[in-house]
Amino acid sequence: MYIVDKKNPLNFQRKLDGYKFPVYSTAFCPRNETEWAERSSALNCNKSNGYTCLPNENFDQLLEYCYIVPVERIQKGFCLYLVKRASRTQSYSCRNFAQGCHNHSFFSNEIYKYQACISLGNGCFLAEPSCKSVSINEWNRSTNNDDDGALFAAILLGIFILFCILSLLSAYYMIRSKFIFLSCNTLD
């Protein structure tokens, strides 16, 4: 099942299996209070099951869902993520982030103010010095390796077909010109 964000159709959500409540993948978490309220409404979250948007335990996907509590307190120096098997949040220290680690506690419904806790790439928080974001060329190399052989075969096949067509056309014109030459000589 997919949910499409009407204000931003590029942000569509896919329902994920294995959680104890409905959880959806999302391209990005809300970036302000208005977007937060809109996403909360779209998922039908309420006062007892508050909207939340956090990374998964592998830090390779953002998740949005109506959690079992209205809001959670996020402690100074920590980010939260959702553990699939337990369907519970866990803390992750952001003290080593290059930037963006908050120096005070806040509630989960304000996480949009602390983008370092919801900005992921290459299986890690982008604010971590050890996190290397994937460049487009690296991503293309890693995802297109399986297609290289098929692409090469398709190019070779195209060249072969073009060569055959040109050979047939060449043979046709040679035979035709020979026939015209013979026809002209027999008339003399």
N, C-alpha and C positions, 0 to 999 in steps of 0.2 A: 504494500500500500504506500502511496506517495501523497504528500501534502505539498501544495505549491503556494509559495508566498506571493500573494497578489501584487504587493508593492514592489517586489523584486523577484521576478520569475526565474532568475538564475539560482536563487536559493530554494531548492526543493528538498524535501525531506523524505527519506525512505525508512519505513518501520523496520526495526531490528528485532530479531528473535533472541531468546535466551535471558531476557530480563523479567523481573517479577511484576513489572508494570510497563505500559507502552513507552518505548524509547525510540526516538527518530534520529537518524544521522542528519547533519546539516552542514552546509558549506561554511557558514559563519554564524557566530552568536550575535544577538542584538548589540548595536553599538550605542544605543541611547535609551532613555526611559520610555519614549514613545514606541520604539521597535519592541522593547521588552513587553510592554502592555499588549501590543498587537499579537506577538507570538504566543503569549500566555492565553489570550482570548482564542486564537486559532486552535490551540491544543485543548481548550476547555478546562484549563486549570482553575482552581478556586482557592478560597481562603484556607482550607485545610490541606490542599495538595498544591503547593506553589510551583510555578514555572521555574525551571532551572536549565542552564546551558553550561555544560562542562566537557572537558576531554574524556575520552575513554581511558582505560588502564594502560593501553599501549601507546598513548599520546599520538595517535595517528588519525584520529577522527573526533569531531565535535559532536556532542549528543545534546538533544533537547528533550525534555520530559516534564511531567507534573510529578514532583517528588512527594514522598510520604509525609513531609513536614512543610509548613508554609515557607519558611526561610531557614537557612543555616548560618551560623556565625563562622566566618572564616578568620582564623587567627593571624595575627601579625607574622609576616614572613612565610606564609604558607599559601599554596593554591590547592584546589580540590580537583578530584577526578572521580569518575564512577567506575566501580568494580562490577563487572558483569555477573559473575557467579553469585555474589552476595546481594547485588543490586543496592549497594550502599556506597556512600562517598568515603574517600580516604584523603589524607593530607599529603602534600608533596612540598618539600622545602624550596622556596624561591630565593633563599639567601645568597645563592651563588649566581643569580641572574646578573647579566651585565647591566641591565636597567629594568625598571618597572616592578621591582619587588616592593610591595606596599609596607609601610612602616607603622601601620595601625590595623586593628581589626575592623571588619565590616561585615555586612550581611550579604548573603548570596544573591539577593535581588538587585544588588548594585555592582555585580561583577563586570558589567559593561564599562565601568569606570577604570578597571584594572586589566587592560587588554593583554598584558604580559601573561596573565593566567589562562587566557583562552586563545593565544596565538601559537599555532602548531605548525610544524614542518619537519618532514623526514624523521618522524617518530620521536620528536622531542619538542620542548618549548623553545621557540625561536630566540628568547632572551637568554638562554643558556649559552655560555661561551663555547661549550663543546658541541653545540648544535650547528650543523652545517646545513643550511637550507639548500635545497636541490635547485640547480640552475636548469633552465629549459633544455639546454643541450645534453646535460647529464640525464635528465628525465627521459628525453627522446632516445638516448642510447640505451638506457636500461629497459624501457618499455617496448622498443622496436626491434630488439635483437631477434626475436622469434620471426618477425616479418621480413627480415633482410633476405633470407633464402627465397621466400615467395616473391618478393619484389624483383630479385635478380632473375628468377625463372620467368617471370612475366615480361621483363625487358627483353630477355633472350628470345622468348617466343614471339614477341612483337617484331623484333629484328628479322627473325627467320621468316615470318609470314610476309613481311615487306619485301624481303629478298626473293621469295617465291613469286610474288605478284610481279615484281620488276622483271624477273627472268621470263615469266610467261608473256608479258607484254613485249619484251625484247624479241623473243622467239616469234611471236605473232607478226611483228613489223618486219622482221627479216624474211619470213616466209612470204608475206604479202608483197614486199618489194621485189623478191625473187620472182614471184608469180607475175607481177606487173612487167618486170624486165623481160621475162620469157614471152609474155603476151605481145609486147611491143616488137620483139625480134621476129615472131612468127608472122606478123602483119606485113613486114617488109618483104 
